[in-house]
Amino acid sequence: MSPRSNDSTRGSGQEATPPAGAPPAAETPRPPSAAGRVDALRRFAAAARRGRGPHLASCAVLLAVAMTAGAVAVGGDGRDAARAVPGVSRAVSADVLVRGDLDTAIRSLQTHVRQQPRDFGAWAALGFAQVERARTDGDPSRYTRAERALARSLALRPGNDQALAGQAALAAARHDFAAALDHADRALERNPYSERALCSRVDALVELGRYAEAAKAATVADRRRPGVPVFTRYAYVRELRGDVRTARRVLHRALDSAAGPADVAYVATALGNLERGQGRYDTALRHYARALAADDAYLPALEGRARAQAADGDRAGAITTLEQVVARSPLPGPLVALGELYEDRGDRAKAREQYALVDAWTALARAGGVDADLDTALAAADHGDTAEALRAARAAWDRRRTVHTADALAWALHRAGRSAEALPYARRATATGYRDAAFLHHRGMIEKAAGQDRAARASLTAALRLNPGFSPLGARAARAALEDLEAAR
């Protein structure tokens, strides 16, 4: 539903960009299966628990190789390229290719740039496609490959708006939102109607906490390039300001205009996420079903369905679905969700394994230069080192002051025993009108710890009324806290 969802990590290590027109790098073995990547993360998590510092960083480099099989540059297996759809190499518009089957698009573009190495537009399209694919499959090598492809495009045609817009998307995926805004602005100077640049500009402003500017940017984007990518961002900006009705209406408009299975899956998932956040689980599940009817392998829809299943009481179904998700994309969000479901059913060993995988992902992301502080703060505050959670939350807050970083800092402070200091941040997280049950739960628990019982009752009641199944562990804690408050009256 929003730019915040399904962010992944980038590859470790930097390599020089080959000169313009040079032949592609040598082919390398096919990257391992999803199960192989999860196994690599497990091995790294075990190593990480035994060592820290430089040893951990070197382990992260080895993990990157294990997860990607050393794939470099335009990468890919020659056998994959040979299976590319005939004729697609002549149609290299990313706006067309990226909305179809991304794997087919990438293979086709790889074939094309081997045949036409000076096609700057194809290099830009390839870079953007790699960014989009990395958001879902969690392959950390893709961001490095995207960077090289975009650099090649700019070497061939300096200042071309397609590559600049691709750099904006790449920077946003790496959580460098200041750079994303700069790249987007430079792209829009050259092409004010670049859909990708318009969308990345909205994303960057949202993630920098500049919500009024993001609203204006979304309006400009809607005027210049109305369509599914812009509609979904416009809806999210409205949701952040508490206008769920408009967000829902805009997303339905986007779904009506969706032109193909990829767009249907994307928008239907966005609607599912919106309705799940409002506690409307049956409606959410219908939207996820529509998304999966369009693309039965769409991971965000599978994750959303699992979360809705858990919220609606089908914990076994949720676990089964999330196990499928993390087997293919071991990213922090679904890993924590699966760990909490294991913990809720009493399987602490399996839960600890999921949390350790989050730690492994975070170390790998940092080794590659990704800003993973928000992910770290949220996971560590509940399931790890509270001191590390607080360090990460402060770092995230210093870089971008959003409702999400305010909530993370508030919760990290509370978990560190500093609830009075946490309270202003908890209030700021709920100040825009954005209604999130987890935020209200955190605020209520902080208020309770700070001795503000009346406010705590109001916040915790609001959280459970809005979305009673927002988290298997969080909802249980909220109910227990309310019982304590009532007993103390």
N, C-alpha and C positions, 0 to 999 in steps of 0.2 A: 504494500500500500504506500510505502514511503521510501525515500532514499535511505532510511536508516536500516531497512531490512536486508538480511543476507549479505552483509559485508563480510569479505573474506580477507585473506592475507596475501602478501606478495612474496616473491622468491627471495632467497638470500644471495648476497653477492651481487656485484655489478660487473658487467663486461663492456668493453668498448663497443660502440656501434660500428658495424662494418661500413666502409665507405660507400657512398651512393653508387648503385649500379653493380656492386660486387655480387658474386654468386652467393646464394643462401648458404648458411652454415651446414656442415655435414649432418646427415641424418643420424639420429640416435635411437636407441631402443624405445619401444612403446612404453609410456608411463604405466606404472602398475595399476592394478584394479583398485576400486574403492576399498575393498577389504584389505588390500595391501597397504593402502595409505593409512587406514585405521591401525593396522598392525604396526606400522612404522611409528605412528604417534604413541602407541602403547609402549613400545621399546624405549622411545625417547622419554616418556613420562617416568619410567622406572629409572632411567639413567639420571634424569633431572632430580629425582628425590635423593640420589646418592651424591650429587655434586652441585656446586654453584659457581658463579663467577666465570672466568675464562673457559673453564671446562664446559660449562653450560652453553656458552656461545659456540664453542667448537662442535658440541653435540648438535646444536641447532643447524649448523651448516651440513653436517652429515645427514640429519633428518630431511633437510630440503632435497638432498640428492636422493635419499631413499624414497621420498614421496613423488619425485618427478622423474626418476631414472636419468637424471642429468640432462633433460631436454633443454636445448638452447635455441637462441635466435628464433627463426620462424618455426623451428621445431617440427614435431609431428613425425609420423611413421610414413615412409614412402608408400606402403601398402594402403594406408588410409587415403593418401592423395590420389592414388590410382583409382579409388572407388568414388571420387568426386562426381557429382551429378554433371553429365555432359551439358555443355553450353553455359553453365552458370558462371564460368570464368570470364565470360564476356559481359556479365552484368554485375559490376563490382560495387554498386551502391549499398553502403552499410545500412541505410534506412530500409532497404528491401531485405537484404540478407540476414541482418541481425534479428528481424522479426520472424524469421522462419526457424528452421532447425540450426541452432548455433554450431553444432559439431560439423554438419554438412557445410555451413557457411565458411567455417574456418578452413576446412580441408580444401574447399573450392578456391578460396582466396590464396592459400598457400600454393596451390597449383598455378594460379594465375601469376603471382609475383615471381615464381620461378621462370615462367615463360615470358613475362613482361616486367623485368626487374626495375624499370624506370617509371612505372605507373604509380605516381605519388598518391593518387586517390585510393588505389587498391591497398597500399601499405597503411594508409590511415584507416580504411575500413577493417583491415585485419587487426590493427591495434585495438580498435574499439570493440570488435567482436571478442577478442581475448579478455578484455576487461569484463564484458558482460558475462562471459562463460565462467570466469573466476568467481563471480558473485554467487553462483549456485554450486559449483563443484568443489570449491575450497582448495583448488590446486594452486599452491603458492608460486609456482613457476610462471603462471600466466601473466602476472603483472610485469615481470621482467621482460617477457617476450613482447607484451604490449608496448612497453617503453621503447624497446628496440625498433619495433615496426613503426611507431610514431616518429621516432628520431630519423629513421630512414626516409619517411615521407617528407619531413621538414628539410632534410638535406637535399632532396630532389627538387622541392618547391618551397623555398623559405617563406614562412608566414602564411601557408595555406590554412584556410579556416577549418577544413576537415580534421587536420592533425591537431590544431590548437584545441578544437572541441574535444577530440579524443584525449588530449592531455588533461583537460578539465575533468573528464569522467574518470581518468586514471587517478588523478590526485584526490578526487572525492572518494574513490574506492579505497585509497590508502589512508583516508581520514585526514588528509592535509587540505583542509577546506579553504584556508587563506590562498593557497596556491591554486586550488580549483577555481576560486572566484577570479583570480588574476588571469588564468588561461581562458576562462569563459568570456571575460570582458574583451580580451584581445581578439578572440574569435569573432565576437559580435561586432567589433570595429570593422572587420573585413566582410562579414556577412550578417547583418542584423536579423536575418530570418533563419539562422541555423538552429534547427530544433534541438540538437544535442547541446549546443552551447546555452540556449535559453533554459533548458531543463537543468543543466549543471549549475547555472547561476542561481536558480531557485534552491537547488539542493544545498549549495554552499552557504547561502544566506540563512537558510533554516538551521543548518548545523553549526553556524557561528552564533546562533541566538538572535539574529537581526530580523525578527519576525515581521515588523512593519515593512521593512524593505523587501522581505521575501514575498509578502502579500502583493506589493506593487509589481515585483518582478513576475509573479504568477499571472497577474492581470495583463501585463505586456505580452507575455508568452502566449496567453490565450488569444489575444488580439492578433498576434502575428502568425502563430502556427497552431491553431486549434487541432486537437487530436488526442489520442490516448495518452501519450507520455506527458503532455501538458495538463490534461484533465486530472490525471491522478495526482500530480503535484499540487495543482490548485486545490483539490479536495483535501489534501493533507494539511496545507496551510490553513484552511478553514477549520479543520478538526483541531489543530493546535490552539486555535482561538476559541474553542468550545462550541463552534457552529456545526454540530454533527448533522443536523438536517440538511444543510447545504452540501456538506461533504458527501452525504449519501446520494443526494440528487445528482450531483456532478458525476459520481462514479457510475450511477445507472445510465447517465447520458454517455459516458465513456464506453460502457458495456454495449449499449445499443449501436455505437459506431465502430466497435471492434471488427477489424477486417479479416482476421485469420485466427487460427487456433492459439498462437502465442499470445496475441492481444487478449483473447477471451480468457485464457488461463490467468494472465497477469491481473486483469481488472476484476475478474470474479474472485480471485484470491484477496485483492484489496478490499472488496466488499465483505468477504468473509471475515477478514481481520477487523474491520470496522464494527461489524455486528457482534463478533465475539467480545470485543472490548466493551460493548454495551450490555453484555449478558444475554444476548439473543442467540442462544446456541443452535437451536433448530434452524433458524434462518442462516446462520453462519455455515452450518454443515451443508445446507442446500447450495450455497455459493461455492464451497469447496468442491462439492460433487460436480458442479458445472465446470469448474476449472479443470478437474481431473478427467472429465469427459472429453475436454478439448486436448489435454496433454496429460496422460496418465502417469508420466514421470516427472511432473513439475514439482520440485522439492518444496518451494514455499507453500504450495497448496497442501502437500502431504503434512508438512509441519503444522500448518494452521488447523488442518483436520484433527491431528493428534491432540493439539491443545484444546480444541473444542470438545473432543471426545472426553478428555480428562475432566474438563470443567463440567460436563454434563453427566459425569458419574461413570463413564466407561473407561476405567483406568487400564484394564487389560488391553482393550483395543488401542488405547493411546500408546501404551508401551510398545505394542507390536508395530504400530505405524512409525513411532520415533526411532525404533531400532532400524527400520528400513532407511530412514533419513540419515542417521549418523553413520550408517555403513557406507553411504555414498558421499556424504558431505559432513565431516566431523568438525563443525563450527561451534563456537561457544553457546549460542542460544539453544539449539536443540540438545547439546550435550548436558547443559545444566537442567533443562526441562526433563530429560530422561533420568538424570541422576536423582532429581527430586521425586519423580514417580517411583523409582526403586526404593528410595528412602522412605517414602510414604507407606510402602507395603512391607517395610521392615528389612529389606535386603541392603544392608549398609555396605557390604563389600562391593557389590556392583555399583552402588552410588558413588563410593570413593573412586572407583576406576573412572567413571565419567568425569568427575571433578579433576582428577589427575590429567585426563586428556585435555581439559580446558587449559590447565597450566602448561601442558606441552605446546598446544597451539599458540598460547600467548608468548612463550619463549621463542618459538619459531618466527612469529610475526615481528617481534622486536629485533631479532637477529637480522631480519630483512628490512628494518627501518620503519615498520608500520607503527602508527600510533594506536596501541592496543590498551591505553589506560582506562577507557570507559568499560571495556569488556572485563578487564582485570578487577576494577573496583567493584563492579556488580557481583562477579562470581566470588571474589575473595571475601567480601563482607559477610556473606552467608556461609561460605563453604571452605574458607581458607584462612590466610593470615590477615588479621584485622589491621595490623600495622601497614602491610603492603596495600591493603584496600584503601586505607586513608592516603597513603602516598600517591597512589594512582589516581584517586578521586580528586585530590588537590591539583595534580598535574593536568588532568582533563579540564577542570574548572578554569584554570589559568589560561588555557588555550581557547576555550569556547564556552561561553556562558549560556547554556541552553536549559530548558526544563529538565532534560535528561541528566546533564552533568550536575545540576543543582540537586536533583533527587539522589544521585549517586554519592555526592559529597555529604548530604544530610545523613544518609543511611550509614556511610562509613564512619562518620563522627559518632553517631549513636552507638554503633557496634563497638566503637573504641571507648565507650563510656563517657562521651562528651555530648550528652543530649541537649543541654541548654545551648551550647554552641551550634548544634545541628538545626535547631528550630527555625531560624531565619531562612536557611536554605530549603527546608521542607516547605515552608510557606511560599517561597519563590517558585518552587517546582509546580505549585498548583495555582499560581497567580494569573496565568494567561487565560484561564477558563478551560484548559485542556483537562479532560476527565479520564484519569487512568486509575484503576483500582489499586494497583501496586503503589502508586504515588500516595494515594489516600491512606493505604495501610501503613506505609512508612511514616507518614505525618502523624497518624494516630498513635503509633507506638512511641514515637518521639515525644509527643505531647503527654502521653501517660507517664513516661520516664521523667519528664520535666515537671510533673505534678499538676498538669493542666487537665484534670479528669473530665471536665465538661466538654472541652474541645476534643479530647481524645475519643470520647463516646461518639461525638458527632462525626468525626473523620472515619472511625472504624465502621460505624453504621453505614455511612455513605459508600465506603469501599465495598461492603458486602451487598448492599442494595444495588449498586451499579453492576457488579460482576462477581457474583457469589463464588464462582469457581476460578478466580483469577490465577490462583497458584495452589497446588495441593498442600504445601507446607505453610504458605503465607495466609491462606484463608483459614486454616486451622488455628494458626497463631492469633489471627484477628478475633476469631470467635472466643478463644480462651481469654484474651485480654478484655473483651467486652464482659465476659462472665465475672472476671476479677473486679472490674469497675462497678458492675451492678452489685456485687456482694459487699463492696466497700461503701456503698451509699448509706 
